């Protein structure tokens, strides 16, 4: 994957919906999809859909890459 600037990463993160940011933040905290679902009161299938959407918006291919991008950009602003 080519190097990305923190500014570009922040722009990508800003494109996420509030729920996608919540899913990514909990994933960054190390929670599994099952734990994220329980924390947010949604189904695992819905967590998976949010994850797929945010992966596409961030231009990454895995949860690990999404977490790395979030951490590299200085983390996520939590509501």
matplotlib code that plots the C-alpha trace (Angstrom):
import matplotlib.pyplot as plt

x = [0.0, 1.4, 2.3, -0.6, -0.4, -2.2, -4.2, -5.5, -6.2, -8.2, -10.2, -11.1, -12.1, -14.3, -16.2, -17.5, -20.9, -21.2, -22.1, -19.2, -16.9, -18.3, -17.7, -14.2, -13.5, -14.6, -12.6, -9.6, -10.1, -9.7, -13.3, -14.5, -17.5, -19.6, -18.5, -19.1, -22.6, -23.3, -21.9, -23.9, -27.1, -27.1, -26.7, -23.3, -24.6, -25.1, -21.7, -20.3, -22.2, -20.8, -17.3, -17.6, -18.8, -16.1, -13.4, -14.5, -14.6, -11.2, -9.7, -8.4, -8.9, -9.1, -10.0, -6.3, -5.6, -8.6, -7.3, -3.8, -5.1, -7.2, -4.2, -1.8, -4.2, -4.2, -7.1, -10.8, -12.8, -15.4, -18.8]
y = [0.0, 3.4, 5.8, 8.2, 11.5, 12.1, 14.8, 12.3, 9.8, 12.4, 13.3, 9.6, 9.3, 12.4, 10.7, 8.0, 8.1, 8.5, 4.7, 3.7, 5.8, 4.1, 0.7, 1.6, 3.2, 0.0, -2.1, 0.0, -0.7, -4.4, -5.5, -8.3, -7.9, -9.8, -7.4, -4.4, -5.6, -6.0, -2.6, -0.9, -3.0, -4.0, -7.4, -8.9, -8.7, -5.0, -4.5, -6.4, -4.2, -1.1, -2.5, -3.3, 0.3, 1.9, -0.3, 0.9, 4.6, 4.3, 2.5, -0.4, -4.2, -5.4, -4.4, -4.4, -1.8, 0.3, 0.3, 1.2, 4.1, 5.4, 5.1, 6.7, 9.6, 10.2, 8.1, 9.0, 11.8, 10.1, 11.6]
z = [0.0, -0.9, 1.9, 2.7, 4.5, 7.8, 6.1, 3.5, 6.2, 8.2, 5.1, 4.6, 8.2, 7.9, 5.1, 7.5, 9.1, 12.8, 13.1, 10.9, 13.2, 16.2, 14.7, 13.8, 17.2, 19.0, 16.6, 17.2, 20.9, 20.1, 20.2, 18.0, 15.7, 18.2, 21.0, 18.8, 18.0, 21.7, 22.6, 20.0, 20.4, 16.7, 15.0, 13.9, 10.3, 10.7, 12.1, 9.1, 6.7, 8.4, 8.3, 4.6, 3.9, 6.0, 4.4, 1.0, 2.1, 3.6, 0.6, 2.6, 2.4, 6.0, 9.6, 10.4, 7.7, 8.9, 12.5, 11.3, 9.3, 12.2, 14.6, 12.0, 11.6, 15.4, 16.3, 16.0, 17.5, 19.7, 20.1]

ax = plt.figure().add_subplot(projection="3d")
ax.plot(x, y, z, "-o")
ax.set_aspect("equal")
plt.show()
